[in-house]
Amino acid sequence: MPYRSLLLCLLVLASLFGTAQAQSRRRLNPNVQSLPPANAPLPVMMAPQAHLLESVVMSSSLMNRGIRYSIYLPPDYYVSNRRYPVVYLLHGYTDDETGWTQFGEADRLIDEGIKSGTLPPMIVVMPDGGVTWYMNDYLNKTRYEDMFVTELIPHIDSTYRTRTKRDFRGISGLSMGGHGSLLLAMHHPDLFGSCAALSAAVFTDETIKNMPDDQYNKTFSFLFSGPVKGEDRLTAHYKRNSPLTLSSSAPESDLKQVRWYIDCGDDDFLSAANAQLHMNLLGRTIPHEYRVRDGAHTWTYWRTGLPAALQFIGTRFHQQ
């Protein structure tokens, strides 16, 4: 037999022997799987998914209790090692850390923005503010602002992969949360690069002085002054924690460090005070964006306004 024919026969026999051995192994152990053909389709891999963690608890020594927060993590958080900018998103009066996701659909809106490219990937923190208005009370017993600055922000930065420079930290909120976002950014321009306030619950001095006693005592007396009337309500603590007052009295150099965005509906009962806030900033040549859309103090207004507010904050993230 010629040499080349002999070699071909040997190769064929070796192939048949290998196949028989593989079949024998499969008969002995049915769990042994053969390799897929080289041209087989690749297995389908799930795309990265965003994650929403609700009602996580942080222990606070300043508040002497646990502080709950919900947190949105962007789709690629668990498949990358990058760090992300952060937005603190504050709820309104009587809501909690679940309000923005339960009623505002914030996680869905952020998902859509990131997927469409109108928002950069970001972490969004939604803390429970109770009815503190995100401030310290006049007796310094409830120190929510101190907790936010010295405990919550460091906790988030040490627990999650955040970018810790002020340029990569924004704050936003609705109603009471709009008040809180303005107040925290005005008090701490070294911590926040941008602030977007939706339907901010800001009040003129006249509104506070003339507020019915039962409303004032329920909502503000424990924060500003105790149960007093008229002019006595305009305490130094009130003025220090009034965004409307701060827009006229805070150092211009501080106010100009932050990018400001104000949005309040034309049918909102807070529209006039938000317009005054706009005029105060305008009179001091503080750069800001001011929006008046058709709508009232409703979740429909805030859901439709959140994407633009986050885009405004996200612009600062893109610039760095």
ZAMARGU-4260 file (C-alpha; in steps of 0.2 Angstrom, whole numbers, plus 5000, padded with zeros to 4 digits):
<rodrens>
0) 5000/5000/5000 | 5007/5017/4995 | 5013/5028/5010 | 5000/5042/5008 | 4986/5029/5007
5) 4992/5021/5023 | 4993/5038/5032 | 4975/5042/5027 | 4968/5025/5033 | 4977/5028/5050
10) 4969/5045/5052 | 4952/5039/5048 | 4954/5024/5061 | 4960/5037/5074 | 4945/5048/5071
15) 4933/5033/5072 | 4941/5027/5088 | 4940/5045/5096 | 4921/5046/5092 | 4918/5029/5099
20) 4927/5034/5115 | 4917/5050/5117 | 4900/5041/5114 | 4906/5028/5127 | 4909/5042/5139
25) 4892/5050/5136 | 4884/5033/5139 | 4893/5030/5155 | 4891/5048/5161 | 4875/5057/5153
30) 4881/5074/5161 | 4896/5075/5150 | 4892/5088/5137 | 4900/5089/5120 | 4907/5105/5114
35) 4896/5115/5103 | 4901/5117/5084 | 4913/5131/5081 | 4900/5140/5070 | 4886/5138/5084
40) 4877/5154/5089 | 4884/5162/5105 | 4873/5161/5120 | 4863/5176/5124 | 4870/5187/5138
45) 4858/5198/5148 | 4861/5217/5146 | 4867/5226/5162 | 4852/5231/5172 | 4849/5246/5183
50) 4847/5243/5202 | 4836/5251/5214 | 4839/5248/5232 | 4824/5254/5243 | 4825/5259/5261
55) 4843/5255/5265 | 4847/5261/5283 | 4861/5271/5289 | 4865/5273/5307 | 4866/5292/5313
60) 4873/5297/5329 | 4867/5315/5326 | 4849/5310/5324 | 4851/5296/5336 | 4842/5284/5325
65) 4843/5275/5308 | 4841/5286/5292 | 4833/5277/5278 | 4837/5280/5260 | 4833/5273/5243
70) 4847/5273/5230 | 4847/5270/5211 | 4863/5262/5204 | 4866/5264/5185 | 4865/5249/5173
75) 4884/5246/5172 | 4887/5248/5190 | 4890/5230/5194 | 4900/5226/5178 | 4912/5240/5179
80) 4924/5248/5191 | 4921/5266/5187 | 4915/5280/5198 | 4899/5289/5196 | 4893/5307/5199
85) 4879/5308/5212 | 4862/5317/5213 | 4853/5319/5230 | 4834/5319/5226 | 4823/5325/5240
90) 4805/5321/5243 | 4791/5332/5248 | 4781/5335/5264 | 4774/5319/5272 | 4783/5308/5259
95) 4798/5297/5263 | 4813/5289/5254 | 4801/5279/5242 | 4791/5294/5236 | 4801/5298/5221
100) 4800/5280/5214 | 4783/5275/5220 | 4774/5291/5213 | 4787/5300/5203 | 4794/5284/5193
105) 4811/5292/5195 | 4820/5275/5192 | 4811/5273/5176 | 4814/5291/5170 | 4833/5289/5174
110) 4834/5273/5165 | 4826/5280/5150 | 4838/5295/5150 | 4854/5285/5152 | 4849/5273/5138
115) 4844/5287/5126 | 4860/5297/5130 | 4851/5312/5137 | 4858/5308/5155 | 4875/5302/5160
120) 4876/5287/5170 | 4873/5293/5188 | 4870/5287/5206 | 4854/5295/5213 | 4851/5295/5232
125) 4834/5298/5239 | 4834/5300/5258 | 4820/5300/5270 | 4818/5318/5277 | 4803/5316/5287
130) 4795/5333/5290 | 4812/5341/5295 | 4812/5353/5279 | 4830/5346/5278 | 4837/5358/5291
135) 4842/5359/5310 | 4828/5365/5321 | 4830/5381/5332 | 4833/5371/5348 | 4847/5361/5339
140) 4838/5345/5344 | 4834/5339/5327 | 4850/5341/5317 | 4845/5335/5300 | 4856/5347/5290
145) 4871/5342/5300 | 4867/5324/5298 | 4866/5326/5279 | 4882/5335/5277 | 4893/5326/5290
150) 4886/5308/5290 | 4875/5304/5275 | 4886/5311/5261 | 4902/5303/5268 | 4892/5287/5270
155) 4887/5287/5252 | 4904/5291/5246 | 4912/5277/5256 | 4899/5264/5253 | 4897/5267/5234
160) 4909/5271/5220 | 4905/5289/5218 | 4915/5304/5212 | 4918/5315/5227 | 4922/5332/5220
165) 4908/5345/5221 | 4907/5346/5202 | 4901/5328/5202 | 4888/5331/5216 | 4871/5338/5212
170) 4855/5341/5222 | 4837/5342/5217 | 4819/5340/5225 | 4801/5344/5225 | 4791/5355/5236
175) 4799/5353/5254 | 4813/5344/5244 | 4814/5359/5233 | 4816/5370/5249 | 4829/5357/5255
180) 4839/5357/5239 | 4840/5376/5239 | 4844/5377/5257 | 4858/5364/5257 | 4866/5371/5241
185) 4865/5389/5248 | 4873/5384/5265 | 4886/5372/5257 | 4891/5378/5240 | 4908/5369/5243
190) 4898/5352/5242 | 4886/5355/5227 | 4890/5360/5209 | 4871/5361/5204 | 4854/5363/5211
195) 4837/5360/5203 | 4822/5364/5213 | 4805/5359/5207 | 4790/5368/5215 | 4801/5374/5229
200) 4791/5377/5245 | 4799/5394/5248 | 4789/5408/5257 | 4789/5426/5259 | 4790/5435/5276
205) 4772/5441/5274 | 4766/5423/5271 | 4775/5417/5287 | 4768/5431/5298 | 4751/5430/5292
210) 4749/5411/5291 | 4735/5404/5302 | 4741/5399/5319 | 4736/5380/5317 | 4745/5379/5301
215) 4761/5388/5307 | 4761/5378/5323 | 4759/5361/5314 | 4772/5365/5300 | 4785/5377/5306
220) 4784/5382/5324 | 4795/5367/5330 | 4808/5372/5317 | 4809/5391/5319 | 4802/5399/5335
225) 4790/5389/5345 | 4771/5394/5344 | 4772/5413/5342 | 4763/5425/5331 | 4766/5438/5318
230) 4783/5447/5317 | 4790/5435/5331 | 4790/5421/5319 | 4804/5430/5309 | 4818/5424/5320
235) 4836/5424/5316 | 4835/5405/5314 | 4820/5407/5301 | 4830/5420/5291 | 4846/5409/5291
240) 4835/5395/5284 | 4824/5404/5272 | 4830/5401/5254 | 4821/5417/5249 | 4830/5427/5262
245) 4847/5419/5257 | 4844/5423/5239 | 4845/5441/5244 | 4858/5440/5258 | 4870/5426/5255
250) 4887/5431/5248 | 4886/5433/5229 | 4903/5423/5228 | 4894/5408/5236 | 4879/5409/5226
255) 4889/5410/5210 | 4898/5394/5214 | 4882/5384/5211 | 4872/5382/5195 | 4854/5385/5199
260) 4838/5378/5190 | 4820/5384/5196 | 4804/5376/5189 | 4787/5380/5196 | 4770/5378/5188
265) 4759/5393/5183 | 4745/5386/5193 | 4755/5381/5208 | 4751/5390/5225 | 4770/5393/5227
270) 4772/5401/5210 | 4773/5419/5216 | 4786/5415/5229 | 4797/5406/5216 | 4795/5421/5204
275) 4802/5432/5219 | 4816/5420/5221 | 4820/5422/5202 | 4819/5441/5203 | 4831/5441/5218
280) 4844/5431/5209 | 4841/5441/5193 | 4843/5457/5203 | 4860/5451/5210 | 4866/5444/5193
285) 4867/5427/5199 | 4866/5415/5184 | 4851/5403/5184 | 4838/5395/5174 | 4820/5399/5177
290) 4805/5388/5170 | 4787/5391/5172 | 4777/5377/5164 | 4758/5374/5163 | 4753/5364/5179
295) 4750/5364/5197 | 4758/5356/5213 | 4755/5338/5207 | 4765/5322/5203 | 4761/5324/5185
300) 4771/5341/5185 | 4786/5334/5194 | 4787/5318/5183 | 4787/5328/5168 | 4799/5340/5175
305) 4812/5328/5182 | 4821/5323/5166 | 4825/5341/5162 | 4830/5345/5179 | 4842/5330/5179
310) 4848/5335/5162 | 4853/5352/5169 | 4863/5344/5183 | 4870/5331/5171 | 4877/5345/5160
315) 4889/5349/5174 | 4895/5331/5175 | 4899/5331/5156 | 4909/5347/5157 | 4922/5340/5169
</rodrens>
